[in-house]
Amino acid sequence: MKNEKGMTLVEVIVAMVIISLALITMMSMFDVGLNTTSKAEKETKAVSLAQAKLEEAKEKLNRGQAAGIGRTAFTETENQGYEYEVQVSGGSLKMIKVVVYYGGKTVELVTKLGERNG
């Protein structure tokens, strides 16, 4: 028997194929993770913007101002690509609905606001 002191060319090629497959799998998982993070970031921003517009509408209604507004784009550059709509309905118990549109998706927040006495 020979005294073997290394790897043959075939063993090196097989090892490289196995490592390449593992790297390709890891890279595709990394891409999926980045896409998921990006989607979550956009949705979180949409929820935050909707909450801000909801609070703004409640404030206007408490001051006796009209709060409903049709579909409108956000004017701030960091909010480009996002649009919102505020709908107010009801009598003494008002329903406020804010919808934020982004990338073909929507986020909708709804609350109710009663009249204040005094």
C-alpha positions as CSV (number, residue, x, y, z in Angstrom):
1,M,0.0,0.0,0.0
2,K,1.0,3.5,-0.7
3,N,1.4,6.1,1.9
4,E,-1.3,8.7,1.0
5,K,-0.4,12.3,2.0
6,G,-3.0,14.5,0.3
7,M,-6.2,14.7,-1.6
8,T,-6.7,13.6,-5.1
9,L,-8.0,16.0,-7.8
10,V,-11.4,14.2,-7.7
11,E,-11.7,14.8,-3.9
12,V,-10.9,18.4,-4.3
13,I,-13.5,18.9,-7.0
14,V,-16.2,17.1,-5.0
15,A,-15.3,19.3,-1.9
16,M,-15.6,22.4,-4.1
17,V,-19.0,21.4,-5.4
18,I,-20.3,20.7,-1.9
19,I,-19.0,24.1,-0.7
20,S,-20.5,25.9,-3.7
21,L,-23.9,24.3,-3.2
22,A,-23.8,25.4,0.5
23,L,-22.8,28.9,-0.4
24,I,-25.5,29.2,-3.1
25,T,-28.1,28.1,-0.6
26,M,-26.9,30.5,2.0
27,M,-26.9,33.4,-0.5
28,S,-30.5,32.7,-1.5
29,M,-31.6,32.6,2.1
30,F,-29.8,36.0,2.6
31,D,-31.7,37.4,-0.4
32,V,-35.1,36.2,1.0
33,G,-34.2,37.7,4.4
34,L,-33.4,41.1,2.8
35,N,-36.7,41.1,0.9
36,T,-38.7,40.2,4.0
37,T,-37.0,42.9,6.0
38,S,-37.6,45.5,3.2
39,K,-41.3,44.5,3.1
40,A,-41.6,44.7,6.9
41,E,-39.9,48.1,7.0
42,K,-42.3,49.5,4.4
43,E,-45.4,48.2,6.2
44,T,-44.1,49.5,9.5
45,K,-43.6,52.9,8.0
46,A,-47.2,52.8,6.5
47,V,-48.6,51.9,9.9
48,S,-46.7,54.8,11.5
49,L,-47.9,57.2,8.9
50,A,-51.5,56.0,9.3
51,Q,-51.3,56.4,13.0
52,A,-50.0,60.0,12.6
53,K,-52.8,60.9,10.2
54,L,-55.4,59.3,12.5
55,E,-54.2,61.4,15.5
56,E,-54.2,64.5,13.2
57,A,-57.8,63.8,12.2
58,K,-58.9,63.3,15.9
59,E,-57.2,66.6,16.8
60,K,-59.1,68.4,13.9
61,L,-62.4,66.9,15.0
62,N,-61.9,67.9,18.6
63,R,-61.4,71.5,17.4
64,G,-64.5,71.3,15.3
65,Q,-62.7,71.3,11.9
66,A,-63.3,69.0,8.9
67,A,-60.9,66.0,9.0
68,G,-61.9,64.0,5.9
69,I,-59.6,64.2,2.9
70,G,-59.5,62.3,-0.3
71,R,-56.5,60.3,-1.5
72,T,-53.5,62.5,-1.1
73,A,-49.8,61.9,-1.5
74,F,-47.4,62.7,1.4
75,T,-45.4,65.8,0.6
76,E,-42.3,64.9,2.6
77,T,-39.5,63.4,0.4
78,E,-38.8,60.6,2.9
79,N,-42.5,59.5,2.4
80,Q,-42.5,59.4,-1.4
81,G,-44.5,56.5,-2.7
82,Y,-47.0,56.6,0.1
83,E,-50.5,58.1,-0.2
84,Y,-53.3,58.4,2.4
85,E,-57.0,58.9,2.6
86,V,-59.0,60.0,5.7
87,Q,-62.7,59.2,5.9
88,V,-65.0,60.4,8.7
89,S,-68.5,59.2,9.2
90,G,-71.2,59.1,11.9
91,G,-73.0,61.6,14.1
92,S,-72.2,62.0,17.7
93,L,-70.0,58.9,17.6
94,K,-67.7,59.5,14.6
95,M,-65.8,56.7,12.9
96,I,-62.4,57.8,11.6
97,K,-60.8,55.6,8.9
98,V,-57.3,56.2,7.6
99,V,-55.9,54.2,4.7
100,V,-52.3,54.4,3.6
101,Y,-51.4,53.2,0.1
102,Y,-48.0,52.0,-0.8
103,G,-46.6,49.7,-3.5
104,G,-49.9,48.2,-4.4
105,K,-50.7,47.5,-0.8
106,T,-52.7,49.2,1.9
107,V,-52.7,49.7,5.7
108,E,-56.0,50.7,7.3
109,L,-56.6,52.0,10.8
110,V,-60.1,52.7,12.2
111,T,-61.1,54.3,15.5
112,K,-64.2,55.9,17.0
113,L,-64.4,59.3,18.5
114,G,-67.3,60.5,20.7
115,E,-68.3,64.1,21.2
116,R,-66.8,65.9,24.2
117,N,-69.1,67.8,26.6
118,G,-67.6,70.9,28.1
